[in-house]
Amino acid sequence: MKIYTNTNNGEYPRVLPDVIILSDGETVRTDSSTYTEEEIADAGWVEAPPQPEYNPLTHHLSWSYENLEWVIAEYEAEEVNEMLEALWAGVRNERNSILTNSDYLVIKAYECGTELNSEWASYRQALRDITNQDDPANIVWPTEPE
């Protein structure tokens, strides 16, 4: 899908809007698939380059309105550490919530004097071990037993 930026008002790249205004102030149709290349250009829209791939944990992506290009800037080490800490905090919160939702099984087994089902025990241990993974943005969560 093509993305465009508007050189008249420096818009961040996006798909064409449903309504564009020509240089004479007239609104063209309300279906972007019917615009001609001439109408798109007349309204100040130009095709933007595709968004480049980058690692959002180490780099920041922005749009240069002056040069009409993507700019990738590296985060400072302190910023990366802060983002990683925040991501890990989110992972731990999610993990703790999932563990809390299955605590009743542990309590029930304890009250009955039995051991927790081994599938559930392994699942809960895998949840506790979740922070041993390398990338908090791409956590592989264990599958809850049936």
PyRosetta script that sets phi, psi and omega in degrees:
from pyrosetta import init, pose_from_sequence

init()
pose = pose_from_sequence("MKIYTNTNNGEYPRVLPDVIILSDGETVRTDSSTYTEEEIADAGWVEAPPQPEYNPLTHHLSWSYENLEWVIAEYEAEEVNEMLEALWAGVRNERNSILTNSDYLVIKAYECGTELNSEWASYRQALRDITNQDDPANIVWPTEPE")
pose.set_psi(1, 131.6)
pose.set_omega(1, 179.5)
pose.set_phi(2, -75.4)
pose.set_psi(2, 143.5)
pose.set_omega(2, 172.6)
pose.set_phi(3, -119.0)
pose.set_psi(3, 151.3)
pose.set_omega(3, -175.2)
pose.set_phi(4, -131.2)
pose.set_psi(4, 159.6)
pose.set_omega(4, 171.3)
pose.set_phi(5, -127.2)
pose.set_psi(5, 150.6)
pose.set_omega(5, -179.8)
pose.set_phi(6, -101.4)
pose.set_psi(6, 116.8)
pose.set_omega(6, -177.5)
pose.set_phi(7, -73.3)
pose.set_psi(7, -16.6)
pose.set_omega(7, 179.2)
pose.set_phi(8, -73.8)
pose.set_psi(8, -36.0)
pose.set_omega(8, -176.6)
pose.set_phi(9, -130.2)
pose.set_psi(9, 14.4)
pose.set_omega(9, 173.2)
pose.set_phi(10, 60.5)
pose.set_psi(10, 46.8)
pose.set_omega(10, -178.6)
pose.set_phi(11, -75.2)
pose.set_psi(11, 145.3)
pose.set_omega(11, 173.3)
pose.set_phi(12, -62.9)
pose.set_psi(12, 140.5)
pose.set_omega(12, -177.4)
pose.set_phi(13, -55.0)
pose.set_psi(13, 136.8)
pose.set_omega(13, -179.6)
pose.set_phi(14, -162.0)
pose.set_psi(14, 175.7)
pose.set_omega(14, 174.5)
pose.set_phi(15, -69.9)
pose.set_psi(15, 157.5)
pose.set_omega(15, 179.9)
pose.set_phi(16, -61.4)
pose.set_psi(16, 142.2)
pose.set_omega(16, 176.7)
pose.set_phi(17, -71.6)
pose.set_psi(17, 164.3)
pose.set_omega(17, 179.2)
pose.set_phi(18, -70.6)
pose.set_psi(18, -23.4)
pose.set_omega(18, 179.4)
pose.set_phi(19, -125.7)
pose.set_psi(19, 128.9)
pose.set_omega(19, 172.6)
pose.set_phi(20, -122.5)
pose.set_psi(20, 153.3)
pose.set_omega(20, -179.4)
pose.set_phi(21, -113.2)
pose.set_psi(21, 125.1)
pose.set_omega(21, -179.8)
pose.set_phi(22, -73.5)
pose.set_psi(22, 168.1)
pose.set_omega(22, -177.2)
pose.set_phi(23, -61.6)
pose.set_psi(23, -24.6)
pose.set_omega(23, 178.4)
pose.set_phi(24, -85.5)
pose.set_psi(24, 5.3)
pose.set_omega(24, 176.6)
pose.set_phi(25, 89.5)
pose.set_psi(25, -2.1)
pose.set_omega(25, -178.8)
pose.set_phi(26, -85.2)
pose.set_psi(26, 142.5)
pose.set_omega(26, 175.6)
pose.set_phi(27, -85.4)
pose.set_psi(27, 132.8)
pose.set_omega(27, 175.4)
pose.set_phi(28, -86.0)
pose.set_psi(28, -177.1)
pose.set_omega(28, -179.0)
pose.set_phi(29, -46.0)
pose.set_psi(29, 179.1)
pose.set_omega(29, 178.3)
pose.set_phi(30, -116.2)
pose.set_psi(30, 31.0)
pose.set_omega(30, 177.9)
pose.set_phi(31, -136.5)
pose.set_psi(31, 105.2)
pose.set_omega(31, -173.2)
pose.set_phi(32, -61.5)
pose.set_psi(32, -20.4)
pose.set_omega(32, -179.8)
pose.set_phi(33, -73.5)
pose.set_psi(33, -10.8)
pose.set_omega(33, -178.7)
pose.set_phi(34, -101.2)
pose.set_psi(34, -0.7)
pose.set_omega(34, -179.9)
pose.set_phi(35, -69.0)
pose.set_psi(35, 143.1)
pose.set_omega(35, 172.6)
pose.set_phi(36, -88.6)
pose.set_psi(36, 162.0)
pose.set_omega(36, 177.7)
pose.set_phi(37, -60.4)
pose.set_psi(37, -35.0)
pose.set_omega(37, 179.4)
pose.set_phi(38, -65.8)
pose.set_psi(38, -42.1)
pose.set_omega(38, 179.2)
pose.set_phi(39, -65.9)
pose.set_psi(39, -41.2)
pose.set_omega(39, 179.3)
pose.set_phi(40, -60.6)
pose.set_psi(40, -46.9)
pose.set_omega(40, 180.0)
pose.set_phi(41, -65.7)
pose.set_psi(41, -40.8)
pose.set_omega(41, -179.3)
pose.set_phi(42, -63.0)
pose.set_psi(42, -32.8)
pose.set_omega(42, 179.8)
pose.set_phi(43, -81.5)
pose.set_psi(43, -0.7)
pose.set_omega(43, 175.8)
pose.set_phi(44, 93.3)
pose.set_psi(44, 7.6)
pose.set_omega(44, -179.4)
pose.set_phi(45, -91.6)
pose.set_psi(45, 136.6)
pose.set_omega(45, 174.8)
pose.set_phi(46, -130.8)
pose.set_psi(46, 149.1)
pose.set_omega(46, 179.2)
pose.set_phi(47, -68.1)
pose.set_psi(47, 133.2)
pose.set_omega(47, 179.1)
pose.set_phi(48, -95.6)
pose.set_psi(48, 151.7)
pose.set_omega(48, 176.4)
pose.set_phi(49, -66.1)
pose.set_psi(49, 154.6)
pose.set_omega(49, 178.3)
pose.set_phi(50, -63.3)
pose.set_psi(50, 150.8)
pose.set_omega(50, 180.0)
pose.set_phi(51, -65.4)
pose.set_psi(51, 128.3)
pose.set_omega(51, -178.7)
pose.set_phi(52, -74.5)
pose.set_psi(52, 159.5)
pose.set_omega(52, 174.5)
pose.set_phi(53, -79.0)
pose.set_psi(53, 144.2)
pose.set_omega(53, 178.8)
pose.set_phi(54, -160.5)
pose.set_psi(54, 163.1)
pose.set_omega(54, 178.5)
pose.set_phi(55, -94.1)
pose.set_psi(55, 109.5)
pose.set_omega(55, -176.9)
pose.set_phi(56, -67.9)
pose.set_psi(56, -10.5)
pose.set_omega(56, 176.7)
pose.set_phi(57, -82.4)
pose.set_psi(57, -21.1)
pose.set_omega(57, -176.7)
pose.set_phi(58, -121.2)
pose.set_psi(58, -13.4)
pose.set_omega(58, -176.1)
pose.set_phi(59, -136.8)
pose.set_psi(59, 156.1)
pose.set_omega(59, 178.7)
pose.set_phi(60, -116.1)
pose.set_psi(60, 134.3)
pose.set_omega(60, 178.8)
pose.set_phi(61, -104.1)
pose.set_psi(61, 131.5)
pose.set_omega(61, 176.0)
pose.set_phi(62, -138.6)
pose.set_psi(62, 172.7)
pose.set_omega(62, -178.4)
pose.set_phi(63, -115.3)
pose.set_psi(63, 128.8)
pose.set_omega(63, 176.4)
pose.set_phi(64, -91.4)
pose.set_psi(64, 111.4)
pose.set_omega(64, 179.9)
pose.set_phi(65, -71.2)
pose.set_psi(65, -28.3)
pose.set_omega(65, -179.1)
pose.set_phi(66, -73.2)
pose.set_psi(66, -43.5)
pose.set_omega(66, -175.9)
pose.set_phi(67, -99.4)
pose.set_psi(67, -5.3)
pose.set_omega(67, -178.3)
pose.set_phi(68, 52.6)
pose.set_psi(68, 52.8)
pose.set_omega(68, 178.9)
pose.set_phi(69, -149.5)
pose.set_psi(69, 159.7)
pose.set_omega(69, 176.6)
pose.set_phi(70, -77.5)
pose.set_psi(70, 145.4)
pose.set_omega(70, 178.6)
pose.set_phi(71, -126.6)
pose.set_psi(71, 125.3)
pose.set_omega(71, 177.4)
pose.set_phi(72, -108.5)
pose.set_psi(72, 121.9)
pose.set_omega(72, -179.6)
pose.set_phi(73, -120.3)
pose.set_psi(73, 139.9)
pose.set_omega(73, -179.5)
pose.set_phi(74, -79.6)
pose.set_psi(74, 135.3)
pose.set_omega(74, 175.0)
pose.set_phi(75, -71.2)
pose.set_psi(75, 152.5)
pose.set_omega(75, 172.3)
pose.set_phi(76, -70.3)
pose.set_psi(76, 154.0)
pose.set_omega(76, -177.6)
pose.set_phi(77, -55.8)
pose.set_psi(77, -39.2)
pose.set_omega(77, -180.0)
pose.set_phi(78, -63.9)
pose.set_psi(78, -39.8)
pose.set_omega(78, 178.0)
pose.set_phi(79, -65.2)
pose.set_psi(79, -40.6)
pose.set_omega(79, 178.5)
pose.set_phi(80, -62.3)
pose.set_psi(80, -45.4)
pose.set_omega(80, 179.4)
pose.set_phi(81, -61.7)
pose.set_psi(81, -40.4)
pose.set_omega(81, 178.7)
pose.set_phi(82, -64.5)
pose.set_psi(82, -42.1)
pose.set_omega(82, 178.3)
pose.set_phi(83, -64.8)
pose.set_psi(83, -43.0)
pose.set_omega(83, 179.4)
pose.set_phi(84, -63.0)
pose.set_psi(84, -42.5)
pose.set_omega(84, 177.8)
pose.set_phi(85, -60.7)
pose.set_psi(85, -41.8)
pose.set_omega(85, 179.3)
pose.set_phi(86, -66.4)
pose.set_psi(86, -41.1)
pose.set_omega(86, 177.8)
pose.set_phi(87, -63.8)
pose.set_psi(87, -44.7)
pose.set_omega(87, 178.9)
pose.set_phi(88, -64.4)
pose.set_psi(88, -36.7)
pose.set_omega(88, 176.8)
pose.set_phi(89, -61.9)
pose.set_psi(89, -41.4)
pose.set_omega(89, 177.0)
pose.set_phi(90, -64.0)
pose.set_psi(90, -40.8)
pose.set_omega(90, 178.2)
pose.set_phi(91, -63.2)
pose.set_psi(91, -46.3)
pose.set_omega(91, 179.7)
pose.set_phi(92, -63.1)
pose.set_psi(92, -39.8)
pose.set_omega(92, 178.0)
pose.set_phi(93, -62.3)
pose.set_psi(93, -44.0)
pose.set_omega(93, 178.7)
pose.set_phi(94, -63.7)
pose.set_psi(94, -45.6)
pose.set_omega(94, 178.8)
pose.set_phi(95, -58.9)
pose.set_psi(95, -46.0)
pose.set_omega(95, -178.7)
pose.set_phi(96, -63.6)
pose.set_psi(96, -37.7)
pose.set_omega(96, 178.0)
pose.set_phi(97, -64.7)
pose.set_psi(97, -42.8)
pose.set_omega(97, 179.0)
pose.set_phi(98, -65.0)
pose.set_psi(98, -42.8)
pose.set_omega(98, 177.9)
pose.set_phi(99, -61.9)
pose.set_psi(99, -42.6)
pose.set_omega(99, 179.3)
pose.set_phi(100, -59.5)
pose.set_psi(100, -38.5)
pose.set_omega(100, -179.2)
pose.set_phi(101, -69.0)
pose.set_psi(101, -15.5)
pose.set_omega(101, 177.6)
pose.set_phi(102, -111.9)
pose.set_psi(102, 5.0)
pose.set_omega(102, 179.2)
pose.set_phi(103, -59.4)
pose.set_psi(103, -30.8)
pose.set_omega(103, -178.3)
pose.set_phi(104, -59.4)
pose.set_psi(104, -30.6)
pose.set_omega(104, 179.3)
pose.set_phi(105, -67.6)
pose.set_psi(105, -40.0)
pose.set_omega(105, 178.7)
pose.set_phi(106, -66.1)
pose.set_psi(106, -44.7)
pose.set_omega(106, -179.4)
pose.set_phi(107, -63.1)
pose.set_psi(107, -44.5)
pose.set_omega(107, -179.5)
pose.set_phi(108, -61.2)
pose.set_psi(108, -45.0)
pose.set_omega(108, 179.3)
pose.set_phi(109, -63.1)
pose.set_psi(109, -42.4)
pose.set_omega(109, 179.4)
pose.set_phi(110, -62.4)
pose.set_psi(110, -46.1)
pose.set_omega(110, -178.8)
pose.set_phi(111, -64.9)
pose.set_psi(111, -30.6)
pose.set_omega(111, -179.8)
pose.set_phi(112, -87.3)
pose.set_psi(112, -5.3)
pose.set_omega(112, -180.0)
pose.set_phi(113, 72.4)
pose.set_psi(113, 26.3)
pose.set_omega(113, 179.2)
pose.set_phi(114, -117.4)
pose.set_psi(114, 170.5)
pose.set_omega(114, 176.0)
pose.set_phi(115, -88.8)
pose.set_psi(115, 151.5)
pose.set_omega(115, 175.8)
pose.set_phi(116, -65.0)
pose.set_psi(116, 139.5)
pose.set_omega(116, 175.8)
pose.set_phi(117, -46.8)
pose.set_psi(117, 133.7)
pose.set_omega(117, -174.4)
pose.set_phi(118, -62.2)
pose.set_psi(118, -32.3)
pose.set_omega(118, 177.8)
pose.set_phi(119, -65.0)
pose.set_psi(119, -41.6)
pose.set_omega(119, 178.9)
pose.set_phi(120, -69.9)
pose.set_psi(120, -38.3)
pose.set_omega(120, 178.8)
pose.set_phi(121, -63.6)
pose.set_psi(121, -42.1)
pose.set_omega(121, 178.5)
pose.set_phi(122, -66.1)
pose.set_psi(122, -40.7)
pose.set_omega(122, 178.8)
pose.set_phi(123, -61.5)
pose.set_psi(123, -47.5)
pose.set_omega(123, -179.1)
pose.set_phi(124, -65.5)
pose.set_psi(124, -35.6)
pose.set_omega(124, 176.6)
pose.set_phi(125, -67.3)
pose.set_psi(125, -40.0)
pose.set_omega(125, 177.6)
pose.set_phi(126, -61.8)
pose.set_psi(126, -36.2)
pose.set_omega(126, 176.4)
pose.set_phi(127, -65.5)
pose.set_psi(127, -42.7)
pose.set_omega(127, 179.4)
pose.set_phi(128, -65.9)
pose.set_psi(128, -28.4)
pose.set_omega(128, -179.8)
pose.set_phi(129, -87.0)
pose.set_psi(129, 2.5)
pose.set_omega(129, -173.6)
pose.set_phi(130, -58.6)
pose.set_psi(130, -30.4)
pose.set_omega(130, -178.3)
pose.set_phi(131, -77.8)
pose.set_psi(131, 1.0)
pose.set_omega(131, 173.8)
pose.set_phi(132, -81.6)
pose.set_psi(132, -9.2)
pose.set_omega(132, 178.7)
pose.set_phi(133, -73.5)
pose.set_psi(133, 161.2)
pose.set_omega(133, -173.6)
pose.set_phi(134, -84.8)
pose.set_psi(134, -31.8)
pose.set_omega(134, -169.8)
pose.set_phi(135, -124.1)
pose.set_psi(135, 106.0)
pose.set_omega(135, -178.3)
pose.set_phi(136, -66.9)
pose.set_psi(136, -13.5)
pose.set_omega(136, 178.3)
pose.set_phi(137, -86.5)
pose.set_psi(137, -11.6)
pose.set_omega(137, -178.3)
pose.set_phi(138, -135.7)
pose.set_psi(138, 58.4)
pose.set_omega(138, -178.4)
pose.set_phi(139, -73.0)
pose.set_psi(139, 136.4)
pose.set_omega(139, 172.7)
pose.set_phi(140, -99.3)
pose.set_psi(140, 107.1)
pose.set_omega(140, -176.7)
pose.set_phi(141, -84.9)
pose.set_psi(141, 142.0)
pose.set_omega(141, 176.5)
pose.set_phi(142, -69.8)
pose.set_psi(142, 156.4)
pose.set_omega(142, -179.3)
pose.set_phi(143, -89.3)
pose.set_psi(143, 130.2)
pose.set_omega(143, 179.5)
pose.set_phi(144, -66.3)
pose.set_psi(144, 134.8)
pose.set_omega(144, 177.3)
pose.set_phi(145, -64.4)
pose.set_psi(145, 158.3)
pose.set_omega(145, 179.2)
pose.set_phi(146, -87.9)
pose.dump_pdb("model.pdb")
